[in-house]
Amino acid sequence: MLPNFETQRLLIRPRTMADFEACLDMDRDIEVTKHIPGPWHDPEQHEAFVRQRMQADYGPGLGYGTVVDRFHPDRFLGWILLIPADGTGPEIEIGWRLVRKAWGKGYATEAAVPVVRHAFATLEADRIVAEIAPRNAASLRVAQKLGLSDAGMRNDQGATWKRFQMTRSDFASLEATGR
């Protein structure tokens, strides 16, 4: 399970079934999911998909974190994940999804920084990856702000993804500069 994190403006806590409806509502916004293939338009499949993701055991220190406003903890902003890539690994993937009203405020980057630190400092990961739709400019910027480097393109199930990565030595260099 992903642990709790606190930033200047955010609380990140393990995602639970209490977050189920908020996650479904976020996914129903076609602007939020337009770059992400999924069962968003089939209510039964969508609910089954989200339920399975919420109940899965991704291993020690891994999972989904619910992102909320630190000063209004009942205000759901989205989620961040640190899970085995594609749910199976062996690589560890970082990802994020926010409700539209939370866009453009730096929340995704702010939530991801302690999760990246956790991946390397606590879990001692050798590398983390992120796969982002090439047209998702906002998420591409988040990956760059985090210090993830371009690792090329990948095709998966008919979709093309821009791949990013950070190695343990990349992380150590960023930490040494006081990021």
C-alpha positions as CSV (number, residue, x, y, z in Angstrom):
1,M,0.0,0.0,0.0
2,L,1.2,3.5,-0.9
3,P,1.8,5.4,2.4
4,N,0.6,8.8,3.4
5,F,2.3,11.9,2.2
6,E,1.8,15.6,3.0
7,T,3.0,18.5,0.8
8,Q,2.5,22.2,1.1
9,R,-1.0,22.1,-0.3
10,L,-1.9,18.4,-0.6
11,L,-2.5,15.2,1.4
12,I,-1.9,11.9,-0.4
13,R,-3.4,8.9,1.4
14,P,-4.0,5.3,0.3
15,R,-7.0,5.1,-2.0
16,T,-9.9,3.2,-0.5
17,M,-13.4,2.2,-1.6
18,A,-14.6,5.4,0.0
19,D,-13.0,7.1,-3.0
20,F,-14.9,4.9,-5.5
21,E,-17.6,7.3,-6.5
22,A,-15.2,10.2,-6.8
23,C,-13.0,8.2,-9.0
24,L,-15.9,7.2,-11.2
25,D,-17.1,10.7,-11.5
26,M,-13.6,11.9,-12.5
27,D,-13.4,9.3,-15.2
28,R,-16.8,10.2,-16.6
29,D,-15.4,13.6,-17.6
30,I,-14.4,13.0,-21.2
31,E,-11.8,15.7,-21.0
32,V,-10.1,13.9,-18.1
33,T,-9.9,10.5,-19.9
34,K,-9.6,11.6,-23.5
35,H,-6.0,10.5,-23.7
36,I,-6.5,7.2,-21.8
37,P,-8.1,4.1,-23.3
38,G,-10.5,2.5,-20.9
39,P,-14.1,1.4,-20.3
40,W,-15.2,4.9,-19.4
41,H,-18.5,4.8,-21.5
42,D,-19.7,1.4,-20.3
43,P,-20.9,1.8,-16.7
44,E,-20.6,-1.8,-15.7
45,Q,-17.1,-2.3,-17.2
46,H,-16.0,1.0,-15.8
47,E,-17.1,0.2,-12.3
48,A,-15.5,-3.3,-12.5
49,F,-12.2,-1.8,-13.8
50,V,-12.0,0.8,-11.0
51,R,-13.0,-1.7,-8.3
52,Q,-10.4,-4.2,-9.5
53,R,-7.7,-1.4,-9.5
54,M,-8.8,-0.2,-6.0
55,Q,-8.8,-3.7,-4.5
56,A,-5.6,-5.1,-6.0
57,D,-2.5,-5.7,-3.9
58,Y,0.4,-4.2,-5.8
59,G,3.0,-5.2,-3.2
60,P,4.7,-3.4,-0.2
61,G,4.9,0.3,-0.6
62,L,3.0,0.4,-3.9
63,G,-0.5,1.3,-4.9
64,Y,-2.8,4.2,-5.6
65,G,-2.9,7.3,-3.5
66,T,-5.9,9.7,-3.3
67,V,-4.9,13.3,-3.6
68,V,-7.0,15.8,-1.6
69,D,-6.7,19.4,-0.6
70,R,-4.7,19.6,2.6
71,F,-6.9,22.4,4.0
72,H,-10.1,20.8,2.8
73,P,-9.5,17.0,3.1
74,D,-13.0,16.2,1.8
75,R,-12.1,17.8,-1.5
76,F,-11.1,15.0,-3.9
77,L,-8.5,16.2,-6.5
78,G,-7.6,12.9,-8.1
79,W,-5.1,10.1,-7.6
80,I,-1.5,9.2,-8.1
81,L,-0.1,5.7,-8.6
82,L,3.1,3.8,-8.1
83,I,2.4,0.3,-9.2
84,P,4.0,-2.5,-11.3
85,A,3.9,-1.3,-14.9
86,D,0.7,-2.5,-16.6
87,G,-0.3,-3.9,-13.2
88,T,2.2,-6.8,-13.6
89,G,5.7,-5.3,-13.7
90,P,8.6,-5.9,-13.4
91,E,9.1,-2.1,-14.0
92,I,7.5,0.3,-11.5
93,E,5.2,2.9,-13.1
94,I,4.2,6.3,-11.8
95,G,1.0,8.0,-13.0
96,W,-1.5,10.6,-12.1
97,R,-5.1,11.7,-12.9
98,L,-6.8,14.8,-11.6
99,V,-10.2,16.3,-11.8
100,R,-10.5,19.1,-14.3
101,K,-10.9,21.8,-11.6
102,A,-7.4,20.8,-10.3
103,W,-5.7,21.2,-13.6
104,G,-3.1,23.9,-14.2
105,K,-2.2,24.4,-10.5
106,G,0.9,22.3,-10.2
107,Y,-0.9,19.6,-8.1
108,A,0.2,16.7,-10.2
109,T,3.9,17.6,-9.9
110,E,3.5,18.4,-6.2
111,A,1.8,15.1,-5.5
112,A,4.4,13.1,-7.5
113,V,7.6,14.5,-5.9
114,P,7.2,12.6,-2.6
115,V,6.0,9.5,-4.5
116,V,9.2,9.6,-6.6
117,R,11.3,10.1,-3.5
118,H,9.5,7.1,-1.9
119,A,10.2,4.9,-4.9
120,F,13.9,5.5,-4.7
121,A,14.6,6.3,-1.0
122,T,12.2,3.8,0.6
123,L,11.6,1.1,-2.0
124,E,15.1,1.4,-3.4
125,A,13.7,1.1,-7.0
126,D,16.3,0.9,-9.7
127,R,14.1,2.8,-12.1
128,I,10.6,4.1,-12.5
129,V,8.7,4.7,-15.8
130,A,5.7,6.7,-17.0
131,E,3.8,6.3,-20.2
132,I,1.9,9.3,-21.5
133,A,-0.2,9.8,-24.6
134,P,1.9,12.0,-26.9
135,R,-1.0,14.6,-27.2
136,N,-1.3,15.0,-23.4
137,A,0.8,18.1,-23.2
138,A,0.0,18.7,-19.5
139,S,1.1,15.3,-18.4
140,L,4.2,15.5,-20.6
141,R,5.1,18.7,-18.8
142,V,4.6,17.0,-15.4
143,A,7.0,14.2,-16.4
144,Q,9.6,16.8,-17.5
145,K,9.2,18.8,-14.3
146,L,9.8,15.7,-12.2
147,G,13.1,15.1,-14.0
148,L,12.0,12.0,-15.9
149,S,13.9,11.6,-19.2
150,D,12.6,10.7,-22.6
151,A,12.8,7.0,-23.2
152,G,11.3,6.9,-26.7
153,M,7.9,5.6,-27.8
154,R,6.0,2.4,-27.1
155,N,3.0,0.8,-28.9
156,D,0.6,-1.2,-26.7
157,Q,-2.8,-2.5,-27.7
158,G,-3.1,-0.1,-30.7
159,A,-2.1,3.0,-28.7
160,T,1.2,4.8,-28.9
161,W,2.8,6.1,-25.6
162,K,5.6,8.5,-25.0
163,R,7.8,6.7,-22.5
164,F,9.7,8.5,-19.7
165,Q,12.0,7.1,-17.0
166,M,14.1,8.0,-14.0
167,T,16.9,5.8,-12.7
168,R,18.2,5.7,-9.2
169,S,21.3,7.7,-10.3
170,D,19.1,10.3,-12.0
171,F,17.2,10.6,-8.7
172,A,20.4,10.9,-6.7
173,S,21.6,13.7,-9.0
174,L,18.3,15.6,-8.5
175,E,18.4,15.2,-4.8
176,A,22.0,16.4,-4.7
177,T,21.0,19.6,-6.4
178,G,18.3,20.2,-3.7
179,R,15.2,19.6,-5.8
